[in-house]
Amino acid sequence: MVKTEEHMKKVFYIEKVDFLRSMMEFALKAKGAEIYTVATLENNFYLLDDLLPDLIIFDVETAGNHIAQLSEYSSKATLVAVGSEADKSRVEGVVKSFLTKPLEARNIADRILALLD
């Protein structure tokens, strides 16, 4: 009997703060996800088309006026926004989940990957 490898979850994370990008990358890789990170969406939409991620996580402030473009990917990928409580209304109806800053490193990967199950 041949054991097939489970599909590795592809995650695309847009965050301008280096430390937060690194923390998320480390946490998700430790859980077996394939993660790609960028600091800005400017000139990086081609990556979304090429990678076809299962999950797109974006900082509301970093995404700025690209939120409408990101919503076009909601049929292809689960969208998760990160931001302050005040940012929540900007993405209502667009995202599956909203994570409030500051993010806690504890269990963040489990919480995010559970959205894909």
N, C-alpha and C positions, 0 to 999 in steps of 0.2 A: 504494500500500500504506500503510495507516494503522498507525503504531507505537503500541502500547498501553503505557501507563505501568505499570511493575512495581509490585506491591503494596508500599506503604511499610510497613515493620515497625513495629507499635505496641508500645511498651515502657512498662510501669508500674513505677516504682521507689519503694520505701518505705524511707526512711532519715532518721533524726533529725538527723544531722550535716550542717549546711548545706554545708560545703565538699565533702563526699563526694557529696552530691546534685548540686551544681553541676558537679563534675568528671565524673560519669557523664553528666549531661545534655549537657555540651559534647562529650564524646567520641562519644556515640551520635548526636547531631545531625550531627556532622561526617561520619559514615558514612551519613547519609541516613535515619536512624530517626526516627520520630515518638515523642517521649518525654514522659511525664507523671510528675511527681514529687509526693510528699506526705511530710510529716514523720512522720505517724502514720496508722494505719488507723482510729482512732476516727472514726466518722461519715463514712468515706470508701469504704465497700464499694460504695455506689451507683455510684461512678466506675468500678469494675471491671465492673459490669453494663452501664453505658452505653458504655464504651469498647471492651469486648471485646478486650483486648490480646492480642498474640501471645506476649508474654513478660512475666512478673511477676518482678521482682527484689526481694528483701526482706532486710533486716537481721534476723537471728534475734532479737536483743535487742529491736529495735523492734516486730517482729511479736508478740513475747511470747506471750500466750495466744490469739492469733488464728491460729496456725499450722494448727490443725484446719480453720478456716474457709477459709484459703487453699488447703488441699489439695482443697477442693471445686472449685477452678478448674483443677485439673491436667488435666482432659479438654479444657478450652478453651484453655489457655495453658501454655507451658513455664514451669515454676517453677525459679528459681535463688535459692539462699540465700547470704548473705554473713555471715561471722562468724568467731569464733576457732575454733581446732582443737577446743576443748572443746564448742563449740556444734554440731558436726557430727552428733553422735548424736541431737540433738533433731529433726532433719529427715530422717534416713535413711528411705528409702522414700516420701518426699513430694516431693523435688526431683529434677530431672534433673542438676543440677550444683551444686557447692558451691565458692564462692570464699573463700579464707582471707584475713582481714585481717592486716596492712594491704594494701590493694589497690594495685597498681602501675598508674599511668595508662597506661604503655606497652602498647599492644596490647589494652587491656581491651575496647574496643568490638568489635574483630575476634573476640576469644574469645567474647564474649557473643552476637554476631549469628551466629556459626558454629553455635550451638546451634539456630538456627531453620531451617537448611538441611537 
